[in-house]
Amino acid sequence: MDGDRWIYINRTKTYTRSNIPLLPIASAILKKYENHPQVVNEERLLPMLNNQKMNSYLKEIADVCETNKELIFHLARHTFATTVTLSNGVPIESVSKMLGHKNLKTTQHYAKILDLKVSDDMKCLREKFGDGTQLMTKQSAG
């Protein structure tokens, strides 16, 4: 569509189509695995483990990192929605579409934890208006 690589996927849970443009790091990871036997034989983009095995490996990683955070595969989706997209200014409507949500309210669940983003946005607004005298001067002149 725009000269960049995209993933097109039909979501199993919602039966909706998700179109996701790839960031350069994702393209590099796909390139790394393009000749992996499972990728070639099963016509996949990446070699896949079942969810139980993946979560088992993530538990081992958490243990090695000495974190009490429960790492599960679904957390990657949450991280994408919050840390990668929403906190970097991607509109919630775009995130919702990429996640395959039928209802924007479902995506708003991810946005609840982004008070830091709201704080940063307000800092930008404060810098734009300064101490408020510009805004008051414009109002009294109008």
C-alpha positions as CSV (number, residue, x, y, z in Angstrom):
1,M,0.0,0.0,0.0
2,D,2.7,2.5,1.0
3,G,5.8,0.7,0.0
4,D,6.4,-0.7,3.5
5,R,5.9,-4.3,4.6
6,W,2.6,-5.1,6.3
7,I,1.1,-8.2,8.0
8,Y,-2.4,-9.0,7.1
9,I,-4.1,-11.4,9.5
10,N,-7.6,-12.6,10.2
11,R,-8.2,-12.5,14.0
12,T,-9.4,-15.8,15.4
13,K,-11.3,-14.3,18.3
14,T,-13.1,-11.4,16.7
15,Y,-13.1,-12.7,13.0
16,T,-11.9,-9.3,11.9
17,R,-9.0,-8.5,9.6
18,S,-6.0,-6.7,11.0
19,N,-3.6,-4.9,8.8
20,I,-0.4,-4.0,10.6
21,P,2.5,-2.0,9.1
22,L,5.8,-3.5,10.3
23,L,8.5,-1.5,12.1
24,P,12.1,-2.0,10.8
25,I,13.0,-4.2,13.8
26,A,10.1,-6.5,13.0
27,S,11.1,-6.8,9.4
28,A,14.7,-7.6,10.5
29,I,13.4,-10.4,12.8
30,L,11.2,-11.9,9.9
31,K,14.3,-11.8,7.6
32,K,16.4,-13.6,10.2
33,Y,13.9,-16.5,10.3
34,E,12.8,-16.6,6.6
35,N,14.8,-19.9,6.0
36,H,13.9,-21.6,9.2
37,P,12.5,-25.1,8.4
38,Q,9.2,-24.5,10.2
39,V,8.8,-21.2,8.4
40,V,9.5,-22.8,5.0
41,N,7.6,-26.1,5.5
42,E,4.5,-24.6,7.2
43,E,4.4,-21.3,5.3
44,R,4.6,-19.2,8.4
45,L,6.4,-15.9,9.1
46,L,8.0,-17.2,12.3
47,P,8.7,-20.6,13.9
48,M,5.9,-21.0,16.4
49,L,5.8,-22.7,19.8
50,N,2.5,-23.6,21.5
51,N,1.3,-21.1,24.1
52,Q,2.2,-23.3,27.0
53,K,5.8,-23.9,25.9
54,M,6.2,-20.2,25.1
55,N,4.9,-19.2,28.6
56,S,7.3,-21.8,30.2
57,Y,10.3,-20.2,28.4
58,L,9.1,-16.7,29.5
59,K,8.9,-17.9,33.1
60,E,12.5,-19.1,32.9
61,I,13.5,-15.7,31.5
62,A,11.7,-14.0,34.4
63,D,13.5,-16.2,36.9
64,V,16.9,-15.5,35.3
65,C,16.1,-11.7,35.4
66,E,15.0,-12.1,39.0
67,T,11.7,-10.3,38.4
68,N,8.5,-11.1,40.1
69,K,6.5,-9.9,37.1
70,E,4.6,-12.8,35.5
71,L,5.7,-12.9,31.9
72,I,3.2,-14.5,29.6
73,F,2.9,-14.4,25.8
74,H,-0.2,-12.2,25.8
75,L,1.9,-9.5,27.6
76,A,3.6,-8.8,24.2
77,R,0.2,-7.7,22.8
78,H,-0.3,-5.4,25.9
79,T,3.2,-4.0,25.5
80,F,2.7,-3.3,21.8
81,A,-0.6,-1.5,22.6
82,T,0.7,0.6,25.4
83,T,4.5,1.1,25.3
84,V,5.1,0.8,21.5
85,T,2.0,2.6,20.1
86,L,-0.2,4.6,22.5
87,S,2.6,6.1,24.5
88,N,4.4,7.1,21.3
89,G,1.4,9.1,20.0
90,V,-0.3,6.5,17.8
91,P,-4.1,7.3,17.9
92,I,-6.2,4.8,19.8
93,E,-8.3,4.3,16.7
94,S,-5.3,3.0,14.8
95,V,-4.2,0.8,17.7
96,S,-7.7,-0.6,17.9
97,K,-7.7,-1.5,14.2
98,M,-4.3,-3.2,14.5
99,L,-5.4,-5.2,17.5
100,G,-8.5,-6.4,15.7
101,H,-10.9,-4.9,18.2
102,K,-14.5,-4.5,17.0
103,N,-15.2,-1.9,19.7
104,L,-13.0,1.1,20.7
105,K,-13.9,0.5,24.3
106,T,-11.9,-2.7,24.3
107,T,-8.8,-0.8,23.3
108,Q,-9.5,1.9,25.9
109,H,-8.7,-0.8,28.5
110,Y,-5.0,-0.5,27.3
111,A,-5.1,3.3,27.5
112,K,-6.1,3.5,31.2
113,I,-2.5,3.1,32.3
114,L,-1.2,5.9,30.2
115,D,-1.5,8.7,32.7
116,L,2.2,9.5,32.0
117,K,1.3,10.1,28.4
118,V,-1.4,12.5,29.5
119,S,1.1,14.3,31.8
120,D,3.6,14.6,28.9
121,D,0.9,16.0,26.6
122,M,-0.1,18.6,29.2
123,K,3.5,19.6,29.6
124,C,3.6,20.3,25.9
125,L,0.5,22.4,26.2
126,R,1.9,24.3,29.1
127,E,5.0,25.1,27.1
128,K,2.8,26.2,24.2
129,F,0.8,28.6,26.3
130,G,3.5,29.6,28.7
131,D,2.2,31.2,31.9
132,G,-1.2,31.7,30.4
133,T,-0.9,35.4,29.7
134,Q,-0.8,34.8,25.9
135,L,-4.2,33.0,26.1
136,M,-5.7,35.7,28.3
137,T,-4.4,38.5,26.0
138,K,-6.0,36.8,23.0
139,Q,-9.3,36.4,24.8
140,S,-9.5,40.0,26.0
141,A,-8.5,41.3,22.5
142,G,-11.3,39.3,20.8
